[in-house]
Amino acid sequence: MNKRIKELAKQAHKYADALVLYEPENSEVFEQKFALLIIKECVTTLEFHGYDDAVPYVKWMATNKLGVKE
Protein backbone atom coordinates (compact mmCIF):
# COMPACT_ATOMS: atom_id res chain seq x y z
CA MET A 1 0.00 0.00 0.00
CA ASN A 2 1.18 3.50 -0.67
CA LYS A 3 1.48 6.19 1.99
CA ARG A 4 -1.90 7.85 1.27
CA ILE A 5 -3.80 4.54 1.42
CA LYS A 6 -2.14 3.80 4.78
CA GLU A 7 -3.22 7.23 6.05
CA LEU A 8 -6.81 6.59 4.95
CA ALA A 9 -6.75 3.17 6.62
CA LYS A 10 -5.52 4.75 9.85
CA GLN A 11 -8.39 7.29 9.72
CA ALA A 12 -10.89 4.50 9.13
CA HIS A 13 -9.51 2.51 12.08
CA LYS A 14 -9.84 5.54 14.35
CA TYR A 15 -13.43 6.03 13.19
CA ALA A 16 -14.30 2.36 13.72
CA ASP A 17 -12.62 2.30 17.14
CA ALA A 18 -14.62 5.34 18.22
CA LEU A 19 -17.92 3.69 17.27
CA VAL A 20 -17.40 0.13 18.37
CA LEU A 21 -14.74 -1.96 19.99
CA TYR A 22 -12.88 -2.92 16.84
CA GLU A 23 -12.50 -6.63 16.31
CA PRO A 24 -11.72 -8.41 13.04
CA GLU A 25 -15.15 -10.02 12.93
CA ASN A 26 -16.75 -6.54 13.31
CA SER A 27 -14.72 -5.02 10.51
CA GLU A 28 -17.73 -3.82 8.49
CA VAL A 29 -17.60 -0.36 10.12
CA PHE A 30 -13.92 -0.07 9.22
CA GLU A 31 -14.45 -1.36 5.68
CA GLN A 32 -17.33 1.05 5.00
CA LYS A 33 -15.38 4.04 6.34
CA PHE A 34 -12.22 3.03 4.45
CA ALA A 35 -14.16 2.68 1.20
CA LEU A 36 -15.88 6.01 1.79
CA LEU A 37 -12.54 7.75 2.41
CA ILE A 38 -11.11 6.31 -0.82
CA ILE A 39 -14.16 7.46 -2.80
CA LYS A 40 -13.92 10.94 -1.27
CA GLU A 41 -10.23 11.06 -2.19
CA CYS A 42 -11.12 10.18 -5.79
CA VAL A 43 -13.92 12.76 -5.92
CA THR A 44 -11.63 15.48 -4.53
CA THR A 45 -9.01 14.66 -7.17
CA LEU A 46 -11.59 14.74 -9.95
CA GLU A 47 -12.91 18.11 -8.77
CA PHE A 48 -9.40 19.53 -8.42
CA HIS A 49 -8.59 18.60 -12.01
CA GLY A 50 -11.87 20.01 -13.36
CA TYR A 51 -13.73 16.75 -13.98
CA ASP A 52 -16.81 17.86 -12.08
CA ASP A 53 -19.10 16.10 -14.55
CA ALA A 54 -17.63 12.73 -13.49
CA VAL A 55 -18.32 13.25 -9.78
CA PRO A 56 -22.02 12.25 -9.78
CA TYR A 57 -21.19 9.07 -11.69
CA VAL A 58 -18.41 8.12 -9.25
CA LYS A 59 -20.75 8.70 -6.31
CA TRP A 60 -23.48 6.63 -8.03
CA MET A 61 -21.01 3.82 -8.71
CA ALA A 62 -19.83 3.87 -5.09
CA THR A 63 -23.36 3.55 -3.77
CA ASN A 64 -25.00 1.31 -6.36
CA LYS A 65 -22.17 -0.93 -7.55
CA LEU A 66 -19.82 -1.01 -4.57
CA GLY A 67 -22.34 -0.64 -1.73
CA VAL A 68 -20.53 2.25 -0.04
CA LYS A 69 -22.85 3.99 2.42
CA GLU A 70 -22.24 7.55 3.56
C-alpha positions in Angstrom: 0.0 0.0 0.0 1.2 3.5 -0.7 1.5 6.2 2.0 -1.9 7.8 1.3 -3.8 4.5 1.4 -2.1 3.8 4.8 -3.2 7.2 6.1 -6.8 6.6 5.0 -6.7 3.2 6.6 -5.5 4.8 9.8 -8.4 7.3 9.7 -10.9 4.5 9.1 -9.5 2.5 12.1 -9.8 5.5 14.4 -13.4 6.0 13.2 -14.3 2.4 13.7 -12.6 2.3 17.1 -14.6 5.3 18.2 -17.9 3.7 17.3 -17.4 0.1 18.4 -14.7 -2.0 20.0 -12.9 -2.9 16.8 -12.5 -6.6 16.3 -11.7 -8.4 13.0 -15.2 -10.0 12.9 -16.8 -6.5 13.3 -14.7 -5.0 10.5 -17.7 -3.8 8.5 -17.6 -0.4 10.1 -13.9 -0.1 9.2 -14.5 -1.4 5.7 -17.3 1.1 5.0 -15.4 4.0 6.3 -12.2 3.0 4.5 -14.2 2.7 1.2 -15.9 6.0 1.8 -12.5 7.8 2.4 -11.1 6.3 -0.8 -14.2 7.5 -2.8 -13.9 10.9 -1.3 -10.2 11.1 -2.2 -11.1 10.2 -5.8 -13.9 12.8 -5.9 -11.6 15.5 -4.5 -9.0 14.7 -7.2 -11.6 14.7 -10.0 -12.9 18.1 -8.8 -9.4 19.5 -8.4 -8.6 18.6 -12.0 -11.9 20.0 -13.4 -13.7 16.7 -14.0 -16.8 17.9 -12.1 -19.1 16.1 -14.5 -17.6 12.7 -13.5 -18.3 13.3 -9.8 -22.0 12.3 -9.8 -21.2 9.1 -11.7 -18.4 8.1 -9.3 -20.8 8.7 -6.3 -23.5 6.6 -8.0 -21.0 3.8 -8.7 -19.8 3.9 -5.1 -23.4 3.6 -3.8 -25.0 1.3 -6.4 -22.2 -0.9 -7.5 -19.8 -1.0 -4.6 -22.3 -0.6 -1.7 -20.5 2.2 0.0 -22.9 4.0 2.4 -22.2 7.6 3.6 
